[in-house]
Amino acid sequence: MTIRIESFTGKNGEPYLQELAKLRIEVFREYPYLYEGSLVYEKEYLKSFLDTDGVILVVAFDGDEVVGVSTGMPLIAQLKPVQQPWLDNKEDVSRIFYLSESVLKKTFRGRGIGVQFFEAREAWAIQQGFAGATFCGVVRPTNDPWRPMNWVPLDQFWLNRGYLRKDNYLCHMHWQMVYEREETEKTLQFWFKELLPSPSSVAL
Ligand SMILES: CC(C)(COP(=O)(O)OP(=O)(O)OC[C@H]1O[C@@H](n2cnc3c(N)ncnc32)[C@H](O)[C@@H]1OP(=O)(O)O)[C@@H](O)C(=O)NCCC(=O)NCCS
């Protein structure tokens, strides 16, 4: 298996948006998102990638097949509920890059692709002059009956990438879970990392 990772910025990412939608529906059906995929929702969601400056799609290929996609965009381009906790805390949202998602087919996990997804998006954010990067993950109860026995939370993976949980920075999104009849509100927790420019790019 030969895996290739390529980054596409701005409009260059458009050819991969359909693959992103397919992977979101496939991967987010798993715990903890349990997302009952909807093409109508996906179509709306993908629109945000079409006309936004500063977007990046990092795509993992196995030969010609897309097996994973990871995305990011300036936080300021995100919907208001995503920006809100930052605005409430008087943070400069124009300096923060938002890591929207990483979706990788199950059989390709644990080979370092997820790490590369972070590295590529952070490098892009630094190049664009952002001072920090953030993302949010869904909050599920610890005694959740839907939690698979062997499920490992991604917290340690994120800590290893240098992200810290931002206490009290929460946002709310709506989607339908596989066991729900309609969309309900979900709470998501933000994580954050300062992005420092590499020493070689600092003027002496
Ligand atoms: C999150 C996700 C993208 C991670 O991808 P992944 O490719 O399995 O992650 P990696 O293999 O890069 O990293 C996992 C660990 O394996 C290690 N690893 C395994 N093989 C490796 C290799 N060949 N090279 C480098 N690191 C390797 C990594 O270092 C990392 O360990 P660490 O945190 O101790 O450093 C993937 O699990 C996924 O799609 N999950 C479902 C969707 C999801 O929850 N997305 C996140 C929210 S949007």
The ligand as an ORCA input file, in Angstrom:
! r2SCAN-3c Opt
* xyz 0 1
  C      -8.391     11.105     14.090
  C      -7.762     10.263     12.995
  C      -7.745     11.072     11.710
  C      -6.336      9.920     13.420
  O      -5.682      9.353     12.336
  P      -4.567      8.193     12.409
  O      -3.931      8.172     11.085
  O      -5.121      6.945     12.940
  O      -3.541      8.784     13.473
  P      -1.956      8.516     13.434
  O      -1.663      7.133     12.995
  O      -1.300      9.624     12.686
  O      -1.617      8.742     14.945
  C      -2.049      7.831     15.946
  C      -0.858      7.450     16.730
  O      -0.123      6.486     15.999
  C       1.237      6.883     15.862
  N       1.747      6.294     14.616
  C       1.427      5.072     14.215
  N       2.083      4.768     13.083
  C       2.818      5.814     12.744
  C       3.696      6.084     11.678
  N       3.937      5.194     10.735
  N       4.270      7.283     11.627
  C       4.026      8.200     12.579
  N       3.204      7.967     13.623
  C       2.604      6.797     13.713
  C       1.161      8.380     15.938
  O       2.390      8.942     16.335
  C       0.084      8.574     16.997
  O       0.580      8.354     18.294
  P       0.971      9.533     19.287
  O      -0.261     10.366     19.491
  O       1.405      8.801     20.495
  O       2.069     10.316     18.605
  C      -8.543      8.949     12.768
  O      -8.513      8.198     13.962
  C     -10.012      9.144     12.401
  O     -10.338      9.375     11.237
  N     -10.931      9.006     13.396
  C     -12.361      9.112     13.196
  C     -12.842     10.525     12.938
  C     -12.505     11.455     14.048
  O     -12.786     11.222     15.223
  N     -11.891     12.591     13.667
  C     -11.458     13.599     14.594
  C     -12.452     14.630     14.831
  S     -12.920     15.528     13.410
*
